[in-house]
Amino acid sequence: MRVGVCDTQVPFLTGGAEALDAALVEHLRRAGHTADLVTLPFAWNPRLQILQSALAWRLVSLDGATGPPDLVVAGRFPSYLVRHPNKIVWLIHQFRQVYDLLGTRWSDFGDTPADRAMVDRIHEMDRRGLREARRIYTTSRNNADRLQHHLGIEAEVLHPPPRLEGRLHPGGPGDYVFTVSRLDRMKRVELLVDAIAASRSALHARIAGDGPEREALERRIAERGVGDRVELLGRVDDDELVQLYAGARSVFYAPYDEDYGYVAIEAFLSGKPVVTTNDSGGVLEFVDDQRTGLVTTAGDVAGLAAALDRLAADPDLAARLGAAGRSTVSHIRWRRVVETLTETTTGAPTA
């Protein structure tokens, strides 16, 4: 099949969604399909840019020099507004600022007439674009529940494997807690810094990734006096990332109401337990307290520190939880994803 993978791209920002897009194209090609990634830029400030980005997807033609694609797979808002008779949505997430984040500190939409009108407009665009799809999948149960709650649209969960699925492997229990993330506010990496400062053990942390919160994290590390115990690694290559996972004692990942949680899957494939919080969303689909990791109470830094200390003091527990996690995610494979998305689609769209 000729498959067009469509997704939004915020210029100069790269995260889990971009990794998913690249991996999907790669595995479609490995399966013998002709696949290409089609992206259009997206910005939410000024507000008019949201509507312009949505309109761009409605107007874009995916016809190539040798004809149109047989199948389109769309991911984030507003890419699923693209027109195609054989459109599948594999929903990474909607524009969360006007859904589950509305009314929280994570959204800059307020209760003004202009903002309410924009929220209603985006909801209507989503209903139209999503209901045109032949099938709708989401990357997590968390995403599926949001879609049902806000728009009354049903979806099937199709978990994406991490890009490094075949390379991640267990290693011996090291002496550090590891995390990798885009450094922005919703990933809450600062919680790890605070937990290390509150820790009673000699555990130290290694943090991979970069982003707008790096300078704030550097200041926090200095203020907490843990410069000798917390290392900001910046971006790391794939080989180093695999080794960092393999050599960790545990993996910390506690974003706010995450869509899915690649880091948890990568940790489990590396045989490592995950320490998280009870408001971390999709991560909790895999991290089962006391079985595959430790789930702490949101806002309880002392409890988070105690969980990290517990794993630092008990390598056998860390190994046991990590092994259970590896078994939990053993079914998440790219072959299943590609076969599911490229099944022959017949009949009417989902509306």
C-alpha positions in Angstrom: 0.0 0.0 0.0 0.9 3.6 -0.4 0.5 5.2 3.0 0.6 8.8 4.0 1.4 9.4 7.7 0.1 12.9 8.5 1.0 14.8 11.6 1.5 18.3 13.0 4.9 19.7 13.6 5.6 22.5 16.0 8.8 24.0 14.5 12.0 23.3 16.4 10.3 21.1 19.0 10.9 17.3 19.0 9.4 14.8 21.4 7.6 11.5 21.6 5.1 12.2 18.9 7.8 12.9 16.4 9.6 9.7 17.4 6.4 7.8 16.9 5.8 9.3 13.4 9.3 8.4 12.3 9.1 4.9 13.7 5.7 4.3 12.1 7.0 5.3 8.6 10.1 3.1 9.1 8.1 0.0 10.1 5.6 0.5 7.3 8.5 0.4 4.9 10.0 -2.6 6.5 6.6 -4.4 6.0 6.8 -3.7 2.3 4.6 -0.6 2.1 5.5 2.7 0.5 5.2 5.3 3.2 6.0 8.9 3.7 5.6 11.4 6.5 3.6 14.6 5.7 3.8 17.4 8.2 2.5 20.9 8.4 3.6 23.5 11.0 1.4 24.3 13.9 1.3 27.2 16.4 -1.3 28.3 18.9 -0.2 31.9 19.4 -1.7 34.1 18.1 -5.0 32.3 18.3 -5.7 32.8 14.6 -2.8 30.5 13.9 -4.9 27.6 15.2 -7.6 28.1 12.7 -5.1 28.7 9.9 -3.3 25.4 10.7 -6.6 23.6 10.7 -7.7 25.1 7.4 -4.3 24.2 5.9 -5.0 20.5 6.5 -8.5 20.8 5.0 -7.0 22.3 1.8 -3.8 20.2 1.4 -3.6 17.6 -1.4 -1.7 14.4 -0.7 -1.5 13.5 -4.4 2.0 12.7 -5.4 3.7 12.4 -8.8 2.3 8.9 -9.1 -1.1 9.4 -7.6 -2.8 9.7 -4.2 -2.0 7.4 -1.3 -4.2 4.3 -0.7 -4.3 5.1 3.0 -3.8 8.1 5.3 -3.0 7.7 9.0 -3.3 10.9 11.0 -2.1 11.6 14.5 -2.4 14.9 16.4 -4.7 17.9 16.0 -5.3 19.3 13.4 -3.7 16.7 11.1 -6.8 14.5 11.3 -8.8 17.2 9.4 -7.0 16.1 6.2 -9.5 14.9 3.6 -9.1 11.4 2.3 -11.6 8.6 1.5 -9.6 6.1 3.4 -8.5 8.0 6.5 -7.6 6.3 9.8 -6.9 8.3 12.9 -4.3 7.0 15.4 -4.8 9.7 17.9 -1.8 10.8 19.8 -3.7 13.6 21.4 -6.1 16.4 20.7 -5.5 20.1 21.4 -5.5 19.5 25.2 -5.7 23.2 26.1 -9.4 23.2 25.1 -10.2 19.8 26.6 -8.8 18.2 29.8 -6.4 21.0 30.5 -9.0 23.7 30.2 -9.3 25.6 33.5 -5.9 24.4 34.7 -2.6 26.2 34.9 -1.5 24.2 31.8 -4.0 26.1 29.5 -3.9 29.7 28.5 -7.6 29.6 27.5 -9.9 31.5 29.9 -13.6 32.1 30.3 -13.8 35.1 27.9 -16.4 35.2 25.1 -13.6 35.0 22.5 -12.0 32.0 24.2 -15.3 30.2 24.6 -16.0 30.7 20.9 -12.6 29.3 20.0 -13.1 26.3 22.2 -16.5 25.6 20.6 -14.9 26.0 17.1 -12.1 23.5 17.8 -14.6 21.0 19.3 -16.7 21.2 16.2 -13.7 20.8 13.9 -12.6 17.7 15.8 -16.1 16.2 15.6 -16.1 16.6 11.9 -12.6 15.5 11.2 -12.7 12.5 13.5 -16.1 11.3 12.3 -14.8 11.2 8.7 -12.3 8.5 9.7 -12.9 4.9 8.7 -11.5 3.8 12.1 -10.2 5.6 15.1 -7.5 4.2 17.4 -5.8 6.0 20.3 -2.3 5.4 21.7 -3.7 4.8 25.2 -6.8 4.1 27.3 -6.3 7.6 28.8 -6.7 9.1 25.3 -9.7 7.0 24.5 -11.4 8.0 27.7 -10.9 11.7 27.0 -12.3 11.3 23.5 -15.4 9.6 24.8 -15.9 12.0 27.7 -15.5 15.2 25.7 -16.9 14.3 22.2 -18.8 11.1 22.7 -16.6 9.3 20.1 -15.5 5.7 20.7 -12.0 4.5 19.9 -9.9 1.4 20.1 -6.6 1.4 22.0 -3.5 0.5 19.9 -0.4 0.9 22.0 2.7 2.1 20.1 6.1 0.5 20.8 9.0 2.7 21.5 11.3 3.5 18.6 14.1 1.5 20.2 11.9 -1.5 20.8 14.4 -4.2 19.6 17.4 -2.7 21.2 16.4 -2.1 24.8 17.6 -4.8 27.2 18.0 -5.4 30.9 21.3 -4.8 32.7 22.6 -5.1 36.2 21.1 -2.8 38.8 23.1 0.4 38.8 23.4 3.1 41.5 21.4 5.8 39.8 17.8 6.7 38.9 17.3 7.6 35.3 14.8 9.6 33.3 14.6 10.9 29.8 12.2 13.6 28.8 11.6 16.8 26.9 12.3 19.4 29.6 9.1 21.3 29.9 6.6 22.1 32.7 4.2 19.2 32.2 6.9 16.6 32.3 7.7 17.7 35.9 11.3 16.7 36.0 11.8 19.1 38.9 10.1 16.5 41.1 13.0 14.2 40.6 15.4 17.0 41.7 13.4 17.7 44.8 13.2 14.0 45.6 16.9 13.6 45.3 17.3 16.5 47.7 14.9 14.8 50.2 16.5 11.4 49.7 18.2 9.6 52.7 20.4 7.5 50.5 23.4 8.2 48.3 21.3 7.7 45.2 21.9 10.1 42.4 20.0 11.0 39.2 20.8 11.2 35.6 18.5 13.2 33.4 18.6 13.0 29.6 16.8 15.4 27.3 16.6 19.1 26.6 13.9 21.8 26.5 12.7 25.2 27.7 12.9 24.2 31.4 16.6 23.4 31.4 17.8 26.7 32.9 15.1 26.5 35.6 16.2 22.9 36.4 19.8 24.1 36.6 18.8 26.8 39.1 16.7 24.3 41.1 19.6 21.9 41.3 21.9 24.6 42.6 19.2 25.9 45.1 18.7 22.4 46.5 22.4 21.8 46.8 22.4 18.6 44.8 24.8 19.5 42.0 27.0 16.5 42.8 24.0 14.1 42.7 21.9 15.3 39.7 23.4 15.3 36.2 21.7 16.9 33.2 23.0 15.0 30.2 21.2 16.9 27.5 20.4 15.0 24.3 22.0 11.6 24.1 22.3 9.3 21.1 20.5 6.0 20.8 23.5 3.9 21.9 23.9 5.9 25.1 20.2 5.9 25.8 20.0 2.1 25.7 23.0 1.9 28.1 21.5 4.5 30.4 18.3 2.5 30.7 20.2 -0.8 31.1 22.5 0.5 33.9 19.9 2.2 36.0 18.5 1.0 39.4 15.1 2.5 38.6 13.4 4.9 36.2 11.5 8.0 37.3 8.6 9.2 35.1 5.9 11.4 36.6 4.5 13.9 34.1 1.1 15.4 34.6 -1.7 13.3 33.1 0.4 12.0 30.3 -1.2 10.8 27.1 0.7 7.5 27.0 4.2 7.3 28.6 6.9 6.0 26.3 9.5 6.2 29.1 7.6 3.7 31.2 7.5 1.2 28.2 11.2 1.8 27.5 12.0 1.2 31.2 10.1 -2.0 31.3 11.7 -3.3 28.1 15.0 -2.6 29.9 13.8 -4.5 32.9 13.6 -1.5 35.2 10.9 -0.6 37.7 9.2 2.8 37.3 8.5 5.3 40.0 5.6 7.6 39.2 2.7 9.6 40.8 -1.0 8.9 40.9 -1.9 11.8 38.6 0.4 10.8 35.7 -2.3 9.6 33.4 -1.4 7.0 30.8 1.7 5.9 32.7 -0.6 4.2 35.2 -1.9 1.9 32.5 1.4 0.0 32.9 2.8 1.0 36.3 1.1 -1.2 38.9 2.0 -0.2 42.4 4.2 -2.9 44.1 4.1 -5.1 41.0 5.9 -3.3 38.2 6.9 -0.1 40.0 6.0 2.2 42.8 3.1 4.8 42.6 3.4 7.7 45.0 0.9 10.4 45.9 1.0 13.6 43.8 2.7 16.4 45.7 4.3 14.1 48.3 8.0 14.7 47.7 9.0 12.8 50.8 7.0 9.8 49.6 8.6 10.0 46.2 12.1 10.2 47.8 11.2 7.2 50.0 10.2 5.2 47.0 13.5 5.9 45.2 15.4 5.1 48.4 13.5 1.8 48.8 14.6 0.6 45.4 18.1 1.9 45.9 18.4 -0.2 49.1 16.8 -3.3 47.7 18.3 -4.4 44.3 16.3 -7.7 44.4 13.0 -5.8 44.7 14.1 -3.5 41.8 14.9 -6.5 39.6 11.7 -8.3 40.5 9.5 -5.3 39.7 11.4 -4.6 36.5 11.0 -8.2 35.3 7.3 -8.0 35.9 7.2 -4.8 33.9 9.0 -6.4 31.0 6.4 -9.2 30.9 3.6 -6.6 31.0 4.6 -4.9 27.8 5.8 -7.9 25.8 2.8 -7.7 23.5 3.5 -4.2 22.3 5.2 -4.7 19.0 5.4 -2.8 15.7 4.3 -5.8 13.6 0.9 -5.7 15.3 0.6 -2.0 14.9 1.4 -2.1 11.1 -1.0 -5.0 10.5 -3.8 -3.3 12.4 -3.4 0.0 10.6 -3.1 -1.4 7.1 -6.1 -3.9 7.3 -8.4 -3.4 4.4 -11.0 -0.8 5.4 -14.5 -1.1 4.0 -17.9 0.4 4.8 -18.8 3.8 6.0 -16.8 6.2 8.2 -17.2 6.1 12.0 -19.9 8.8 12.1 
